[in-house]
Amino acid sequence: MAGASVKVAVRVRPFNSRELGRNAKSVIQMQGNSTCKRERER
């Protein structure tokens, strides 16, 4: 499929109260028109 392209939509919900209480960090980061998944901190 030469010249084919794929568009992907990403929707991230706000943190709930439990996640906020645990100081959760988002693993999704936007860089211009690109979406990146960061590694979780353990």
TIMI-2910 file (N, C-alpha, C, CB; in pm, 1 decimal, decimal comma, always signed):
<rs>
+----------+----------+----------+----------+----------+----------+----------+----------+----------+----------+----------+----------+------+
!      n_x !      n_y !      n_z !     ca_x !     ca_y !     ca_z !      c_x !      c_y !      c_z !     cb_x !     cb_y !     cb_z ! resn !
+----------+----------+----------+----------+----------+----------+----------+----------+----------+----------+----------+----------+------+
!    +83,5 !   -118,9 !     +0,0 !     +0,0 !     +0,0 !     +0,0 !    +87,7 !   +125,0 !     +0,0 !    -94,8 !     +0,0 !   +121,6 !  Met !
!   +151,0 !   +151,8 !   -107,1 !   +235,2 !   +269,9 !   -117,5 !   +151,6 !   +396,5 !   -103,9 !   +311,3 !   +270,2 !   -250,5 !  Ala !
!   +200,6 !   +491,1 !    -27,0 !   +131,2 !   +618,8 !    -11,3 !    +14,8 !   +615,7 !    +85,7 !    +82,2 !   +664,5 !   -142,8 !  Gly !
!     -9,8 !   +502,7 !   +152,8 !   -121,6 !   +494,2 !   +247,6 !    -85,4 !   +567,8 !   +376,1 !   -157,5 !   +345,9 !   +278,3 !  Ala !
!   -185,9 !   +620,9 !   +441,7 !   -162,3 !   +687,9 !   +570,0 !   -273,6 !   +651,8 !   +667,3 !   -153,7 !   +842,0 !   +551,7 !  Ser !
!   -241,8 !   +659,9 !   +792,4 !   -336,8 !   +626,7 !   +898,4 !   -342,2 !   +743,3 !   +995,3 !   -297,0 !   +494,4 !   +971,8 !  Val !
!   -461,6 !   +786,3 !  +1031,9 !   -479,0 !   +889,7 !  +1133,1 !   -537,5 !   +823,9 !  +1256,9 !   -570,7 !  +1005,9 !  +1081,6 !  Lys !
!   -481,7 !   +857,6 !  +1371,2 !   -526,5 !   +801,0 !  +1497,9 !   -567,0 !   +915,3 !  +1589,7 !   -415,5 !   +713,0 !  +1563,4 !  Val !
!   -683,3 !   +903,8 !  +1651,4 !   -729,1 !  +1003,9 !  +1748,0 !   -706,4 !   +950,1 !  +1888,7 !   -879,8 !  +1039,6 !  +1725,6 !  Ala !
!   -655,7 !  +1036,5 !  +1976,4 !   -631,3 !   +998,5 !  +2115,2 !   -710,6 !  +1093,9 !  +2202,6 !   -478,0 !  +1002,0 !  +2150,8 !  Val !
!   -786,8 !  +1036,4 !  +2293,2 !   -864,2 !  +1117,3 !  +2387,1 !   -825,2 !  +1075,6 !  +2528,1 !  -1018,5 !  +1100,9 !  +2363,8 !  Arg !
!   -785,9 !  +1172,4 !  +2609,1 !   -741,4 !  +1144,1 !  +2744,8 !   -840,4 !  +1205,5 !  +2841,7 !   -597,9 !  +1198,2 !  +2769,8 !  Val !
!   -892,1 !  +1124,2 !  +2932,8 !   -988,8 !  +1175,0 !  +3030,1 !   -915,8 !  +1242,7 !  +3145,7 !  -1079,0 !  +1060,7 !  +3082,4 !  Arg !
!   -982,7 !  +1334,5 !  +3215,0 !   -921,4 !  +1395,5 !  +3334,1 !   -903,4 !  +1290,9 !  +3443,6 !  -1007,7 !  +1513,3 !  +3386,3 !  Pro !
!   -806,9 !  +1311,6 !  +3531,1 !   -786,8 !  +1221,4 !  +3644,0 !   -906,5 !  +1226,9 !  +3738,0 !   -657,6 !  +1256,9 !  +3719,5 !  Phe !
!   -941,6 !  +1112,5 !  +3796,7 !  -1047,4 !  +1110,3 !  +3897,3 !   -985,5 !  +1144,9 !  +4033,5 !  -1119,1 !   +970,0 !  +3901,3 !  Asn !
!  -1068,9 !  +1155,7 !  +4137,1 !  -1020,2 !  +1199,7 !  +4268,9 !   -916,4 !  +1103,2 !  +4327,2 !  -1137,7 !  +1213,7 !  +4366,3 !  Ser !
!   -933,2 !   +974,1 !  +4304,2 !   -835,5 !   +876,4 !  +4354,8 !   -699,8 !   +896,9 !  +4289,3 !   -884,6 !   +732,5 !  +4330,0 !  Arg !
!   -700,1 !   +915,6 !  +4157,7 !   -574,1 !   +937,1 !  +4085,6 !   -508,1 !  +1067,8 !  +4129,3 !   -598,7 !   +938,4 !  +3933,3 !  Glu !
!   -588,9 !  +1171,7 !  +4146,9 !   -535,0 !  +1299,0 !  +4193,9 !   -474,4 !  +1283,9 !  +4332,3 !   -643,9 !  +1406,4 !  +4195,4 !  Leu !
!   -541,9 !  +1209,6 !  +4420,7 !   -491,7 !  +1186,2 !  +4555,1 !   -361,0 !  +1110,0 !  +4558,4 !   -593,0 !  +1112,6 !  +4634,2 !  Gly !
!   -337,6 !  +1029,5 !  +4457,0 !   -213,2 !   +950,2 !  +4448,9 !   -105,6 !  +1022,1 !  +4367,7 !   -241,6 !   +812,6 !  +4386,3 !  Arg !
!   -132,7 !  +1149,6 !  +4330,8 !    -38,6 !  +1228,9 !  +4250,1 !     -1,1 !  +1156,6 !  +4120,8 !    +88,2 !  +1259,9 !  +4331,0 !  Asn !
!   -101,5 !  +1101,1 !  +4053,9 !    -78,2 !  +1027,5 !  +3929,9 !    -22,0 !  +1119,7 !  +3821,7 !   -208,3 !   +961,8 !  +3881,3 !  Ala !
!    +58,9 !  +1065,2 !  +3735,4 !   +117,1 !  +1139,1 !  +3623,7 !    +66,1 !  +1079,0 !  +3492,8 !   +273,3 !  +1136,0 !  +3629,6 !  Lys !
!    +37,9 !  +1163,8 !  +3397,6 !    -10,4 !  +1117,6 !  +3267,3 !   +103,3 !  +1052,5 !  +3189,6 !    -70,8 !  +1234,7 !  +3186,3 !  Ser !
!    +73,2 !   +944,7 !  +3118,1 !   +173,5 !   +879,9 !  +3034,1 !   +162,1 !   +927,2 !  +2889,7 !   +159,1 !   +727,5 !  +3041,2 !  Val !
!    +66,5 !  +1017,0 !  +2863,6 !    +47,6 !  +1070,7 !  +2728,6 !   +101,5 !  +1212,8 !  +2724,2 !   -102,7 !  +1067,2 !  +2686,7 !  Ile !
!   +180,1 !  +1242,3 !  +2621,8 !   +238,6 !  +1374,7 !  +2607,0 !   +222,9 !  +1417,8 !  +2461,7 !   +388,7 !  +1375,7 !  +2650,5 !  Gln !
!   +177,7 !  +1541,2 !  +2440,6 !   +162,7 !  +1594,7 !  +2305,7 !   +287,0 !  +1675,0 !  +2269,1 !    +35,3 !  +1682,6 !  +2294,6 !  Met !
!   +334,8 !  +1653,7 !  +2147,0 !   +446,5 !  +1730,2 !  +2092,6 !   +406,1 !  +1774,7 !  +1953,0 !   +579,9 !  +1645,9 !  +2090,3 !  Gln !
!   +355,2 !  +1896,2 !  +1942,5 !   +304,4 !  +1944,7 !  +1814,4 !   +186,2 !  +1860,4 !  +1770,2 !   +414,8 !  +1942,7 !  +1707,1 !  Gly !
!   +193,6 !  +1802,7 !  +1652,4 !    +87,1 !  +1716,4 !  +1600,9 !   +107,9 !  +1570,3 !  +1637,0 !    +77,3 !  +1730,1 !  +1450,9 !  Asn !
!   +208,1 !  +1542,3 !  +1718,3 !   +239,7 !  +1403,8 !  +1754,9 !   +199,8 !  +1374,5 !  +1898,5 !   +388,9 !  +1376,0 !  +1735,7 !  Ser !
!   +158,4 !  +1252,0 !  +1923,4 !   +126,2 !  +1205,1 !  +2057,2 !   +229,3 !  +1100,9 !  +2096,7 !    -18,2 !  +1147,0 !  +2064,1 !  Thr !
!   +286,9 !  +1117,0 !  +2214,7 !   +390,0 !  +1024,2 !  +2262,7 !   +344,0 !   +959,2 !  +2391,8 !   +525,1 !  +1097,0 !  +2284,1 !  Cys !
!   +378,2 !   +832,6 !  +2409,4 !   +351,6 !   +760,5 !  +2533,3 !   +482,1 !   +753,9 !  +2611,4 !   +294,0 !   +616,8 !  +2505,5 !  Lys !
!   +479,2 !   +807,2 !  +2733,7 !   +597,5 !   +803,1 !  +2818,2 !   +595,0 !   +676,1 !  +2901,9 !   +605,5 !   +928,3 !  +2908,6 !  Arg !
!   +711,4 !   +629,3 !  +2941,9 !   +721,2 !   +512,8 !  +3028,6 !   +674,2 !   +549,5 !  +3168,1 !   +865,4 !   +458,4 !  +3032,2 !  Glu !
!   +609,6 !   +455,3 !  +3236,2 !   +564,8 !   +479,0 !  +3372,9 !   +683,7 !   +480,1 !  +3467,2 !   +463,1 !   +372,6 !  +3416,2 !  Arg !
!   +675,5 !   +566,2 !  +3568,9 !   +775,9 !   +564,7 !  +3675,4 !   +732,8 !   +461,0 !  +3776,2 !   +792,8 !   +705,7 !  +3742,4 !  Glu !
!   +823,4 !   +381,3 !  +3821,2 !   +787,9 !   +276,8 !  +3918,0 !   +842,7 !   +307,4 !  +4052,6 !   +837,3 !   +142,2 !  +3873,1 !  Arg !
+----------+----------+----------+----------+----------+----------+----------+----------+----------+----------+----------+----------+------+
</rs>
